[in-house]
Amino acid sequence: MAVNMAQKRARKAQRQKQLVALKRRADALEASLPARVGRAAQAPIRGCYLTDEIFSIGIGTLVLARGGYQGHVTFASFLIDVFCLGIKDVMFAQAEDHQFEEYMDMSNASSPMISVDPSYARKLLRELAVWAQSIGFAPHRDFAAMERMFGDVSADASDAVFQFGQEGRPAYIPGPSESASQIRMRTALLDRYVGGAQLKS
């Protein structure tokens, strides 16, 4: 009898342990980036912005903001290099309206930004990611999840035509945080894929 009771208690403890593990997994999924982006994509679009003259300067930022006009904004920010590296970085953030305005003011201070159609922005990101991948540079690891922030916005609604690189060739501009080894690695990658590229300081 005592053995049976012990077995029942052990089975009950095991079930409890499994339930706790399942709940932890569910909580982790709920808090994951794809889940948060999916929820944010249900809200109305508040604005879509791109660094002005990006095709002249090469590197800039694209921002898509969504929110229900209750003083909160959720936004995706993409650091993009249209000359060579493609989607360099992504950021997902939630902020109060005034915090988002401060973020946009800082972005405008470094490089003026203009409002663009979300379909244009989505097409730009998708085509840039494909082009950069073709010369050896994969998009940031969270790009696929972040790109879903566009929700049902269709890239096909834009008839924009983009030319990446500079004068038809990749032009690599090392960033201030890139080490000498990173620069050598990226230069070697360009040599392998396209037989070299302009290296711009």
Buried (B, 14 or more C-beta within 10 A) or exposed (E): EEEEEEEEEEEEEEEEEEEEEEEEEEEEEEEEEEEBBBEBBEBEBBBBBBBBEBBEEBBBBBBBBBBEEEEBBBBBBBBBBBBBBBBBBBBBBEBEBEEBEEBBEEBBEEBEBEEBBBBBBBBBBBBBBEBBEEBBBEBBEBBEBBBBBBBEBEBEEBEEEEEBBBEEBBBBBBEEEEEEEEBEEBBEBBEEBBEEBBBEE
